[in-house]
Amino acid sequence: MSPSPRRHQITQEVTDMEKILILDFGSQYTQLIARRVRELNVYCEIHPFNKIPALDADIKGVILSGSPASVRDVDAPMPDLSQIKGKMPLLGVCYGAQLLAVLGGGEVESAPSREYGRAMLTVVAPEDPLMINIPSPTQVWMSHGDTITSLPESYKIIGSTENVKAAAYHIKNEKTWGIQFHPEVYHSVAGKDLLANFVYGICGCSGTWSPDSFIETTVKELKEKIGNDRVILGLSGGVDSSVAAMLLNKAIGNQLTCIFVNNGLLRKNEFNDVLDSYKGMGLNVIGVDASEKFYNDLKGVTDPEQKRKIIGRDFVEVFNAEAKKIKDAKWLAQGTIYPDVIESCSVKGPSATIKSHHNVGGLPKEMHLSIVEPLRLLFKDEVRRVGKAMDMDPKLLGRHPFPGPGLGIRILGEVTPEKVRVLQEADNIFISNLRKAGLYDQVWQAGVMLLPVQSVGVMGDERTYENCVALRAVISTDGMTADWVHLPYDFLAETSNEIINKVHGVNRVVYDISSKPPATIEWE
């Protein structure tokens, strides 16, 4: 959904939208393939290889992903591709290319040495539709333990590397291609151009899937689905629920009621500030301050998992109590996004559930609410682009991720109102200073941890024995892995000094320089 020379306004229904189907064989890069296709303003969906959807006219082409499996394994994934191969454009990537070779009668063997990392691809057939305007040689990324050692006669090699003769091939008289490298990763320099050749030139996609077109079609779909019914949405103050609320508000206006619960574990002034922002956006919002309930129920609790469960349970109770007051509500809206949908269905079959933090769990059955998820087609960065296209407040749109249990899991040990006050003050100084220094947008997530450690200090002429806090700032793309941010020493020194001088109860500040893995982003 990035700007593209092929972009223009469209008005077709979501159900009639051109799309690329990606069949997932379990590769770590599958989501990245989808991201690259989406960046070309072409909508795509990921489905497990063993759950191929109906191949309607909207599907313009199919991509087979890589896999940790080997086509030589006894239980190797071997889907029935008879309705796809030779009947519509098909691109096999890595395992997908080896699968197509084997299905055609070719041979795949264990590579003499694992082919992993950079390689230089020589384009053998520059006139081939997949290779149009691909420079030769060009750097590509290999990641496989097997390699194609022979191809059927109808398979024409169109690209080779020093060690992999059949690095890319085209099946004659078919719109079927295979490549043993990964065009979706950054290290494949012309990878995006190759994917563009496939989705634009070969599949004939127009590249019209943009934030504006998504908003237009989604709003229309929401109007038709919801009609005159009432909808309830639990707001968290985060990006996903906020953009979902904006889309629904655009579609159904005051039929939407949003509930924003203060669990007493939000950042300093966050409840009132975010509530004001929502009302300024024209949303119908009910703010519920349930701080005392959460504090009372957390009294004496030190186990991190027990704290999480109490906070989650209390939220459901408070949300349900408010939701019951809204008469004739028929729908519960959620900010579920596409990675959560993908993760709810593995290549081995459906996994447990969509991530619990995207669900308002425990809703009583008698409420009979149906689920509506306006963002279930989008990746996180696409959610932000849609929000920007709706003129959302950049400050709200650019907010760092914040854990569902809030400061409750950044206070190690028992949670008390006084500890919350101390942490809110320290956290507010850290986050405010990041903004002032122009560092906030360079950080994926930042926060302060209040440690169950007291240390000796000297303040004025007195010895002190007070709390220690740890600053945490990481860079990441999805939270699965993260590295600590190398914040300037002067910035850290000034922030530490300000926290110690202004936050009563803190006399020591440390900076967490652990990466994930092995450390997690949060401390609990």
GUTORVEX-386225 format. One record per residue (C-alpha): residue in one letter; z, x negated, y. Coordinates in Angstrom, 3 decimals, always signed. Layout:
// GUTORVEX-386225
{'a'; {Z; X; Y}} ...
***
This chain:
// GUTORVEX-386225
{'m'; {+0.000; +0.000; +0.000}} {'s'; {-0.668; -2.909; +2.318}} {'p'; {-3.397; -2.804; +4.953}} {'s'; {-6.847; -3.035; +3.382}} {'p'; {-10.397; -2.981; +4.738}} {'r'; {-11.101; -0.239; +2.224}} {'r'; {-8.330; +2.026; +3.470}} {'h'; {-9.200; +5.435; +4.906}} {'q'; {-7.512; +8.816; +5.020}} {'i'; {-7.585; +10.996; +1.927}} {'t'; {-6.482; +14.549; +1.251}} {'q'; {-6.695; +14.921; -2.535}} {'e'; {-3.754; +16.276; -4.525}} {'v'; {-1.386; +13.809; -6.229}} {'t'; {-2.574; +15.212; -9.547}} {'d'; {-6.186; +14.414; -8.616}} {'m'; {-5.502; +10.881; -7.412}} {'e'; {-7.522; +8.003; -8.839}} {'k'; {-5.337; +5.691; -10.836}} {'i'; {-5.233; +2.610; -13.049}} {'l'; {-3.301; +2.907; -16.315}} {'i'; {-1.289; -0.144; -17.385}} {'l'; {-0.220; -0.261; -21.033}} {'d'; {+2.982; -2.264; -21.396}} {'f'; {+3.463; -4.528; -24.410}} {'g'; {+6.795; -5.851; -23.151}} {'s'; {+5.698; -8.634; -20.809}} {'q'; {+8.065; -9.854; -18.112}} {'y'; {+5.071; -9.671; -15.756}} {'t'; {+4.041; -6.036; -16.342}} {'q'; {+5.691; -4.725; -13.186}} {'l'; {+4.049; -7.543; -11.276}} {'i'; {+0.599; -6.379; -12.433}} {'a'; {+1.428; -2.950; -11.037}} {'r'; {+2.648; -4.456; -7.774}} {'r'; {-0.606; -6.380; -7.325}} {'v'; {-2.726; -3.304; -8.020}} {'r'; {-0.621; -1.270; -5.569}} {'e'; {-1.136; -4.006; -2.959}} {'l'; {-4.855; -3.241; -3.249}} {'n'; {-4.039; +0.338; -2.186}} {'v'; {-4.826; +1.620; -5.665}} {'y'; {-2.269; +3.800; -7.430}} {'c'; {-1.292; +2.758; -10.961}} {'e'; {+1.164; +3.793; -13.650}} {'i'; {+2.888; +1.821; -16.415}} {'h'; {+3.224; +3.429; -19.837}} {'p'; {+4.460; +1.961; -23.162}} {'f'; {+1.577; +0.925; -25.417}} {'n'; {+2.796; +3.425; -28.019}} {'k'; {+2.865; +6.355; -25.580}} {'i'; {-0.640; +6.477; -24.135}} {'p'; {-0.939; +9.511; -21.819}} {'a'; {-3.840; +11.942; -21.753}} {'l'; {-6.900; +10.086; -20.489}} {'d'; {-8.036; +12.482; -17.778}} {'a'; {-10.763; +11.897; -15.204}} {'d'; {-8.223; +10.491; -12.711}} {'i'; {-7.830; +7.311; -14.790}} {'k'; {-10.497; +4.904; -13.580}} {'g'; {-9.537; +1.938; -15.747}} {'v'; {-6.934; +0.483; -18.106}} {'i'; {-5.102; -2.863; -18.109}} {'l'; {-3.372; -4.202; -21.233}} {'s'; {-0.341; -6.331; -20.360}} {'g'; {+0.930; -9.512; -21.923}} {'s'; {+3.715; -9.526; -24.520}} {'p'; {+6.394; -11.782; -26.008}} {'a'; {+4.955; -10.745; -29.397}} {'s'; {+2.136; -12.460; -31.265}} {'v'; {-0.927; -10.609; -32.558}} {'r'; {-0.331; -12.590; -35.763}} {'d'; {+3.027; -10.916; -36.364}} {'v'; {+3.236; -8.384; -39.178}} {'d'; {+4.700; -5.807; -36.797}} {'a'; {+2.571; -6.782; -33.787}} {'p'; {+1.867; -3.942; -31.326}} {'m'; {-1.506; -2.506; -32.389}} {'p'; {-2.253; +0.714; -30.463}} {'d'; {-5.246; +2.916; -31.148}} {'l'; {-7.652; +2.055; -28.312}} {'s'; {-10.577; +4.076; -29.669}} {'q'; {-10.473; +6.497; -26.749}} {'i'; {-10.415; +3.640; -24.221}} {'k'; {-12.418; +0.633; -25.404}} {'g'; {-16.101; +1.032; -24.637}} {'k'; {-15.497; +4.347; -22.877}} {'m'; {-13.897; +3.181; -19.640}} {'p'; {-13.201; -0.119; -17.837}} {'l'; {-10.661; -2.175; -19.767}} {'l'; {-8.980; -5.499; -18.920}} {'g'; {-6.783; -7.329; -21.427}} {'v'; {-4.315; -9.842; -19.966}} {'c'; {-2.910; -12.611; -22.214}} {'y'; {-1.655; -10.670; -25.296}} {'g'; {-4.050; -7.878; -24.274}} {'a'; {-6.978; -10.317; -24.380}} {'q'; {-5.907; -11.672; -27.771}} {'l'; {-5.493; -8.138; -29.113}} {'l'; {-9.036; -7.204; -28.057}} {'a'; {-10.362; -10.387; -29.646}} {'v'; {-8.643; -9.653; -32.972}} {'l'; {-9.712; -5.991; -32.959}} {'g'; {-13.311; -7.171; -32.578}} {'g'; {-13.088; -9.597; -35.498}} {'g'; {-12.173; -12.749; -33.609}} {'e'; {-9.390; -15.187; -34.490}} {'v'; {-6.129; -16.015; -32.747}} {'e'; {-4.016; -18.955; -33.876}} {'s'; {-0.881; -20.711; -32.749}} {'a'; {-1.767; -23.095; -29.922}} {'p'; {-1.344; -26.826; -30.721}} {'s'; {+1.197; -26.840; -27.918}} {'r'; {+2.578; -23.924; -25.943}} {'e'; {+0.267; -23.290; -22.969}} {'y'; {+2.624; -22.634; -20.101}} {'g'; {+2.093; -23.384; -16.433}} {'r'; {-0.754; -24.263; -14.117}} {'a'; {-4.300; -24.821; -15.364}} {'m'; {-7.680; -25.112; -13.660}} {'l'; {-10.183; -22.395; -14.549}} {'t'; {-13.896; -23.175; -14.464}} {'v'; {-16.021; -20.076; -13.903}} {'v'; {-18.772; -20.189; -16.537}} {'a'; {-20.531; -16.975; -15.459}} {'p'; {-20.215; -16.557; -11.675}} {'e'; {-22.559; -13.542; -11.797}} {'d'; {-20.156; -11.602; -14.038}} {'p'; {-18.592; -8.608; -12.196}} {'l'; {-15.065; -9.892; -12.895}} {'m'; {-15.882; -13.344; -11.487}} {'i'; {-17.725; -12.368; -8.307}} {'n'; {-16.633; -14.704; -5.477}} {'i'; {-13.983; -16.401; -7.631}} {'p'; {-14.000; -20.109; -6.679}} {'s'; {-14.616; -22.679; -9.396}} {'p'; {-12.478; -24.435; -10.297}} {'t'; {-9.455; -22.312; -9.374}} {'q'; {-5.806; -22.621; -10.356}} {'v'; {-4.476; -20.055; -12.852}} {'w'; {-1.165; -19.551; -14.636}} {'m'; {-0.932; -19.732; -18.420}} {'s'; {+2.010; -18.396; -20.444}} {'h'; {+1.295; -18.048; -24.151}} {'g'; {+2.025; -19.654; -27.501}} {'d'; {-1.130; -18.360; -29.215}} {'t'; {-4.745; -18.937; -28.256}} {'i'; {-8.120; -17.407; -29.125}} {'t'; {-9.945; -19.834; -31.416}} {'s'; {-13.084; -17.776; -32.106}} {'l'; {-14.753; -14.747; -30.549}} {'p'; {-17.140; -12.188; -32.050}} {'e'; {-20.808; -12.706; -31.144}} {'s'; {-20.786; -9.803; -28.682}} {'y'; {-18.023; -11.462; -26.657}} {'k'; {-19.329; -13.742; -23.893}} {'i'; {-17.129; -16.489; -22.436}} {'i'; {-17.081; -16.275; -18.638}} {'g'; {-14.272; -18.735; -17.831}} {'s'; {-12.695; -21.794; -19.472}} {'t'; {-9.957; -24.330; -18.847}} {'e'; {-9.654; -27.827; -20.249}} {'n'; {-7.535; -26.615; -23.179}} {'v'; {-8.632; -22.982; -23.480}} {'k'; {-12.333; -22.420; -24.015}} {'a'; {-12.060; -18.613; -24.134}} {'a'; {-9.863; -18.316; -21.047}} {'a'; {-11.925; -15.312; -19.913}} {'y'; {-14.562; -13.243; -21.697}} {'h'; {-16.690; -10.107; -21.327}} {'i'; {-17.806; -7.868; -24.200}} {'k'; {-21.544; -7.320; -23.870}} {'n'; {-22.704; -3.752; -23.187}} {'e'; {-19.100; -2.683; -22.495}} {'k'; {-16.911; -2.627; -19.430}} {'t'; {-14.329; -4.628; -21.372}} {'w'; {-12.870; -7.986; -20.317}} {'g'; {-10.138; -10.285; -21.551}} {'i'; {-8.330; -13.126; -19.774}} {'q'; {-5.704; -15.410; -21.325}} {'f'; {-4.093; -16.261; -17.969}} {'h'; {-1.952; -14.138; -15.656}} {'p'; {-3.791; -13.105; -12.457}} {'e'; {-0.748; -11.190; -11.227}} {'v'; {+1.490; -14.214; -10.619}} {'y'; {+1.535; -16.161; -7.379}} {'h'; {+0.360; -19.376; -9.049}} {'s'; {-3.011; -17.836; -9.975}} {'v'; {-4.565; -18.539; -6.598}} {'a'; {-7.525; -16.144; -6.875}} {'g'; {-5.665; -13.696; -9.123}} {'k'; {-5.554; -10.892; -6.592}} {'d'; {-9.287; -11.297; -5.926}} {'l'; {-9.972; -11.044; -9.658}} {'l'; {-7.892; -7.857; -9.895}} {'a'; {-9.759; -6.523; -6.851}} {'n'; {-13.057; -7.170; -8.664}} {'f'; {-11.732; -5.114; -11.568}} {'v'; {-10.234; -2.143; -9.713}} {'y'; {-12.831; -1.951; -6.914}} {'g'; {-16.072; -3.294; -8.351}} {'i'; {-15.720; -2.400; -12.029}} {'c'; {-13.460; +0.691; -11.953}} {'g'; {-14.927; +2.003; -8.692}} {'c'; {-11.569; +2.713; -7.041}} {'s'; {-11.748; +3.354; -3.307}} {'g'; {-8.427; +1.722; -2.327}} {'t'; {-7.163; +4.707; -0.368}} {'w'; {-3.578; +4.911; -1.618}} {'s'; {-1.558; +4.155; +1.528}} {'p'; {+1.779; +5.167; +3.084}} {'d'; {+0.030; +7.851; +5.127}} {'s'; {-1.812; +9.283; +2.137}} {'f'; {+1.356; +9.182; +0.020}} {'i'; {+3.304; +11.078; +2.680}} {'e'; {+0.568; +13.679; +3.083}} {'t'; {+0.145; +14.388; -0.618}} {'t'; {+3.877; +14.227; -1.423}} {'v'; {+4.836; +16.606; +1.384}} {'k'; {+2.204; +19.078; +0.209}} {'e'; {+3.385; +18.783; -3.391}} {'l'; {+7.041; +19.264; -2.377}} {'k'; {+6.199; +22.406; -0.413}} {'e'; {+4.402; +23.897; -3.392}} {'k'; {+7.073; +22.899; -5.911}} {'i'; {+10.133; +23.991; -3.919}} {'g'; {+8.762; +27.010; -2.065}} {'n'; {+11.606; +28.774; -0.228}} {'d'; {+14.398; +27.344; -2.410}} {'r'; {+17.335; +25.322; -1.110}} {'v'; {+17.752; +21.642; -2.000}} {'i'; {+20.872; +19.422; -2.069}} {'l'; {+20.675; +15.650; -1.626}} {'g'; {+23.510; +13.141; -1.864}} {'l'; {+23.001; +10.541; +0.872}} {'s'; {+24.371; +7.037; +0.422}} {'g'; {+23.297; +5.468; +3.695}} {'g'; {+20.821; +3.310; +1.777}} {'v'; {+17.054; +3.068; +2.091}} {'d'; {+16.027; +5.120; -0.958}} {'s'; {+18.102; +8.231; -0.314}} {'s'; {+17.300; +8.089; +3.419}} {'v'; {+13.519; +7.971; +2.889}} {'a'; {+13.769; +10.697; +0.234}} {'a'; {+15.650; +12.851; +2.742}} {'m'; {+13.005; +12.246; +5.422}} {'l'; {+10.174; +13.264; +3.075}} {'l'; {+11.994; +16.420; +2.009}} {'n'; {+12.888; +17.256; +5.605}} {'k'; {+9.222; +16.889; +6.538}} {'a'; {+8.298; +19.285; +3.731}} {'i'; {+11.016; +21.952; +3.829}} {'g'; {+13.130; +21.370; +6.975}} {'n'; {+16.478; +23.168; +6.995}} {'q'; {+16.115; +24.238; +3.368}} {'l'; {+17.473; +20.736; +2.683}} {'t'; {+21.214; +20.096; +2.907}} {'c'; {+22.381; +16.482; +2.695}} {'i'; {+25.910; +15.499; +1.720}} {'f'; {+27.279; +12.133; +2.865}} {'v'; {+30.635; +11.245; +1.300}} {'n'; {+33.028; +8.728; +2.855}} {'n'; {+34.908; +7.168; -0.044}} {'g'; {+36.916; +4.966; +2.301}} {'l'; {+35.102; +1.945; +0.894}} {'l'; {+32.207; +1.817; +3.348}} {'r'; {+31.693; -0.885; +5.960}} {'k'; {+33.482; -0.721; +9.304}} {'n'; {+32.445; +2.387; +11.297}} {'e'; {+29.667; +3.020; +8.747}} {'f'; {+30.537; +6.639; +8.059}} {'n'; {+30.258; +7.730; +11.678}} {'d'; {+27.377; +5.389; +12.571}} {'v'; {+25.187; +6.439; +9.637}} {'l'; {+26.102; +10.097; +10.098}} {'d'; {+24.958; +9.872; +13.723}} {'s'; {+21.728; +8.166; +12.609}} {'y'; {+21.001; +10.947; +10.133}} {'k'; {+21.611; +13.666; +12.691}} {'g'; {+19.372; +11.777; +15.120}} {'m'; {+16.653; +11.949; +12.462}} {'g'; {+16.918; +15.744; +12.489}} {'l'; {+18.550; +15.997; +9.052}} {'n'; {+20.927; +18.795; +8.105}} {'v'; {+23.915; +16.652; +7.044}} {'i'; {+27.425; +17.488; +5.931}} {'g'; {+29.837; +14.561; +6.285}} {'v'; {+32.867; +14.610; +3.984}} {'d'; {+35.743; +12.189; +4.560}} {'a'; {+37.474; +11.859; +1.193}} {'s'; {+39.052; +8.442; +1.827}} {'e'; {+42.606; +9.509; +0.977}} {'k'; {+41.574; +10.908; -2.418}} {'f'; {+39.881; +7.650; -3.383}} {'y'; {+42.785; +5.495; -2.126}} {'n'; {+45.349; +7.572; -4.029}} {'d'; {+43.375; +7.505; -7.276}} {'l'; {+42.805; +3.734; -7.033}} {'k'; {+46.496; +2.972; -6.451}} {'g'; {+47.738; +0.343; -8.904}} {'v'; {+44.328; -0.092; -10.596}} {'t'; {+43.108; -3.689; -10.975}} {'d'; {+40.547; -3.559; -13.806}} {'p'; {+37.017; -3.726; -12.285}} {'e'; {+35.431; -1.322; -14.754}} {'q'; {+38.246; +1.199; -14.352}} {'k'; {+37.846; +1.004; -10.567}} {'r'; {+34.115; +1.718; -10.901}} {'k'; {+34.767; +4.716; -13.144}} {'i'; {+37.381; +6.191; -10.804}} {'i'; {+35.113; +5.775; -7.765}} {'g'; {+32.176; +7.354; -9.643}} {'r'; {+34.304; +10.234; -10.959}} {'d'; {+35.812; +10.978; -7.564}} {'f'; {+32.399; +10.951; -5.920}} {'v'; {+31.113; +13.527; -8.410}} {'e'; {+34.162; +15.740; -7.836}} {'v'; {+33.830; +15.611; -4.049}} {'f'; {+30.044; +16.098; -4.177}} {'n'; {+30.355; +19.053; -6.574}} {'a'; {+32.988; +20.736; -4.418}} {'e'; {+30.698; +20.572; -1.377}} {'a'; {+27.576; +21.480; -3.329}} {'k'; {+29.182; +24.673; -4.625}} {'k'; {+29.595; +25.843; -1.020}} {'i'; {+25.820; +25.823; -0.541}} {'k'; {+24.599; +29.211; -1.690}} {'d'; {+21.357; +29.675; -3.584}} {'a'; {+20.714; +25.950; -4.078}} {'k'; {+18.097; +25.474; -6.815}} {'w'; {+17.272; +21.761; -6.596}} {'l'; {+19.104; +18.429; -6.635}} {'a'; {+17.122; +15.655; -4.904}} {'q'; {+17.553; +12.025; -5.955}} {'g'; {+16.314; +8.712; -4.600}} {'t'; {+15.006; +7.483; -7.955}} {'i'; {+12.258; +4.871; -7.487}} {'y'; {+9.545; +3.632; -9.842}} {'p'; {+11.378; +0.635; -11.386}} {'d'; {+14.108; +3.071; -12.508}} {'v'; {+11.500; +5.330; -14.095}} {'i'; {+9.925; +2.363; -15.896}} {'e'; {+13.299; +1.099; -17.100}} {'s'; {+14.080; +4.516; -18.588}} {'c'; {+11.247; +4.057; -21.074}} {'s'; {+10.818; +0.853; -23.086}} {'v'; {+7.949; -0.258; -25.314}} {'k'; {+10.172; +0.557; -28.282}} {'g'; {+10.637; +4.122; -27.049}} {'p'; {+12.908; +5.783; -24.472}} {'s'; {+15.996; +3.830; -23.571}} {'a'; {+19.276; +5.447; -22.640}} {'t'; {+18.826; +6.893; -19.167}} {'i'; {+17.637; +6.145; -15.678}} {'k'; {+20.162; +3.895; -13.935}} {'s'; {+23.373; +5.824; -13.430}} {'h'; {+23.678; +4.768; -9.778}} {'h'; {+20.534; +6.804; -9.061}} {'n'; {+22.009; +9.901; -10.650}} {'v'; {+24.672; +12.231; -9.358}} {'g'; {+26.227; +12.417; -12.812}} {'g'; {+28.530; +15.124; -14.090}} {'l'; {+27.043; +18.088; -12.283}} {'p'; {+28.417; +21.249; -13.907}} {'k'; {+25.873; +23.071; -16.052}} {'e'; {+26.574; +26.367; -14.323}} {'m'; {+24.955; +25.010; -11.160}} {'h'; {+21.574; +25.139; -12.933}} {'l'; {+19.961; +22.658; -10.556}} {'s'; {+16.493; +21.262; -11.203}} {'i'; {+15.775; +17.637; -10.268}} {'v'; {+13.292; +16.594; -7.584}} {'e'; {+12.520; +12.888; -7.046}} {'p'; {+10.116; +12.333; -4.124}} {'l'; {+10.052; +8.527; -4.501}} {'r'; {+9.597; +8.219; -8.249}} {'l'; {+6.087; +6.752; -7.755}} {'l'; {+7.174; +3.919; -5.420}} {'f'; {+8.445; +0.369; -5.630}} {'k'; {+11.201; -0.676; -3.191}} {'d'; {+8.895; -2.360; -0.687}} {'e'; {+6.623; +0.718; -0.758}} {'v'; {+9.639; +2.936; +0.014}} {'r'; {+10.214; +0.873; +3.149}} {'r'; {+6.548; +1.157; +4.162}} {'v'; {+6.672; +4.931; +3.752}} {'g'; {+9.838; +5.049; +5.861}} {'k'; {+8.172; +2.926; +8.529}} {'a'; {+5.147; +5.260; +8.537}} {'m'; {+7.564; +8.150; +9.249}} {'d'; {+9.043; +6.192; +12.200}} {'m'; {+12.446; +5.727; +10.606}} {'d'; {+15.000; +3.631; +12.469}} {'p'; {+14.157; -0.011; +11.568}} {'k'; {+17.863; -0.834; +11.403}} {'l'; {+18.420; +1.813; +8.725}} {'l'; {+15.180; +0.957; +6.944}} {'g'; {+15.960; -2.763; +6.788}} {'r'; {+19.516; -2.400; +5.506}} {'h'; {+20.648; -4.719; +2.750}} {'p'; {+21.431; -3.176; -0.641}} {'f'; {+25.062; -2.087; -0.879}} {'p'; {+26.924; -1.447; -4.158}} {'g'; {+27.670; +2.159; -5.090}} {'p'; {+31.426; +1.495; -5.429}} {'g'; {+31.276; -0.142; -1.987}} {'l'; {+34.052; -2.477; -0.922}} {'g'; {+36.040; -1.355; -3.959}} {'i'; {+34.374; -4.088; -6.024}} {'r'; {+34.564; -6.634; -3.217}} {'i'; {+38.348; -6.390; -3.177}} {'l'; {+39.433; -8.290; -6.270}} {'g'; {+42.499; -6.596; -7.715}} {'e'; {+44.157; -3.430; -6.428}} {'v'; {+42.466; -1.546; -3.600}} {'t'; {+44.749; -0.532; -0.705}} {'p'; {+43.982; +0.835; +2.780}} {'e'; {+45.300; -2.414; +4.305}} {'k'; {+43.040; -4.572; +2.124}} {'v'; {+40.100; -2.351; +3.047}} {'r'; {+40.919; -2.840; +6.740}} {'v'; {+41.052; -6.629; +6.356}} {'l'; {+37.778; -6.743; +4.428}} {'q'; {+36.000; -4.361; +6.819}} {'e'; {+36.914; -6.560; +9.779}} {'a'; {+35.809; -9.805; +8.092}} {'d'; {+32.622; -8.201; +6.760}} {'n'; {+31.771; -6.766; +10.169}} {'i'; {+32.006; -10.217; +11.787}} {'f'; {+29.804; -11.794; +9.074}} {'i'; {+27.088; -9.108; +9.177}} {'s'; {+27.126; -8.884; +12.991}} {'n'; {+26.765; -12.661; +13.266}} {'l'; {+23.825; -12.649; +10.832}} {'r'; {+22.099; -10.119; +13.089}} {'k'; {+22.906; -12.041; +16.277}} {'a'; {+21.601; -15.292; +14.800}} {'g'; {+18.374; -13.650; +13.596}} {'l'; {+19.296; -14.372; +9.977}} {'y'; {+19.895; -10.835; +8.702}} {'d'; {+16.287; -10.120; +7.725}} {'q'; {+16.005; -13.493; +5.971}} {'v'; {+18.815; -12.495; +3.596}} {'w'; {+18.364; -9.981; +0.771}} {'q'; {+22.048; -9.093; +0.502}} {'a'; {+25.217; -10.306; +2.178}} {'g'; {+28.881; -9.422; +2.132}} {'v'; {+32.440; -10.671; +2.052}} {'m'; {+34.821; -10.741; -0.926}} {'l'; {+38.588; -10.431; -0.472}} {'l'; {+40.175; -12.711; -3.049}} {'p'; {+43.540; -12.168; -4.772}} {'v'; {+44.467; -15.651; -3.575}} {'q'; {+46.794; -16.615; -0.759}} {'s'; {+46.892; -20.088; +0.680}} {'v'; {+49.011; -22.075; +3.073}} {'g'; {+47.706; -22.523; +6.604}} {'v'; {+48.865; -23.472; +10.074}} {'m'; {+48.218; -21.092; +12.966}} {'g'; {+49.734; -22.117; +16.277}} {'d'; {+53.049; -23.785; +15.483}} {'e'; {+53.692; -21.678; +12.385}} {'r'; {+52.873; -22.081; +8.744}} {'t'; {+51.072; -19.094; +7.251}} {'y'; {+50.577; -17.850; +3.718}} {'e'; {+47.679; -15.431; +3.929}} {'n'; {+44.452; -14.247; +2.318}} {'c'; {+41.271; -16.089; +1.472}} {'v'; {+37.844; -14.463; +1.819}} {'a'; {+34.519; -15.609; +0.373}} {'l'; {+31.219; -15.132; +2.182}} {'r'; {+28.220; -14.309; -0.027}} {'a'; {+24.541; -14.308; +1.025}} {'v'; {+21.644; -14.298; -1.441}} {'i'; {+17.884; -14.173; -1.461}} {'s'; {+16.171; -12.092; -4.142}} {'t'; {+13.286; -9.703; -4.758}} {'d'; {+14.876; -7.184; -7.106}} {'g'; {+18.462; -8.275; -7.716}} {'m'; {+17.711; -9.371; -11.293}} {'t'; {+17.864; -13.016; -10.208}} {'a'; {+19.165; -14.408; -6.931}} {'d'; {+19.774; -17.693; -5.194}} {'w'; {+22.360; -18.440; -2.537}} {'v'; {+21.057; -18.763; +1.009}} {'h'; {+21.361; -22.135; +2.726}} {'l'; {+22.889; -20.765; +5.917}} {'p'; {+23.193; -23.305; +8.772}} {'y'; {+26.474; -25.208; +8.857}} {'d'; {+27.014; -24.333; +12.533}} {'f'; {+26.620; -20.635; +11.737}} {'l'; {+29.116; -20.855; +8.862}} {'a'; {+31.574; -22.801; +11.009}} {'e'; {+31.413; -20.278; +13.862}} {'t'; {+31.722; -17.305; +11.506}} {'s'; {+34.661; -18.840; +9.655}} {'n'; {+36.437; -19.614; +12.915}} {'e'; {+35.886; -16.095; +14.255}} {'i'; {+37.165; -14.422; +11.080}} {'i'; {+40.314; -16.570; +10.963}} {'n'; {+41.027; -16.016; +14.674}} {'k'; {+40.330; -12.280; +14.775}} {'v'; {+41.226; -10.865; +11.364}} {'h'; {+44.963; -10.648; +10.925}} {'g'; {+45.817; -11.551; +7.329}} {'v'; {+43.078; -14.131; +6.716}} {'n'; {+43.617; -17.880; +7.126}} {'r'; {+40.893; -19.346; +4.884}} {'v'; {+37.128; -18.741; +4.516}} {'v'; {+34.907; -20.152; +1.738}} {'y'; {+31.156; -19.815; +1.049}} {'d'; {+29.873; -18.845; -2.405}} {'i'; {+27.026; -21.180; -3.464}} {'s'; {+26.499; -19.704; -6.956}} {'s'; {+23.097; -18.450; -8.123}} {'k'; {+22.347; -15.534; -10.453}} {'p'; {+22.327; -16.308; -13.311}} {'p'; {+24.914; -17.410; -14.264}} {'a'; {+26.942; -15.753; -11.486}} {'t'; {+26.356; -12.146; -10.465}} {'i'; {+25.788; -11.127; -6.844}} {'e'; {+29.017; -9.134; -6.694}} {'w'; {+32.284; -10.629; -7.883}} {'e'; {+33.330; -7.570; -9.904}} 
***
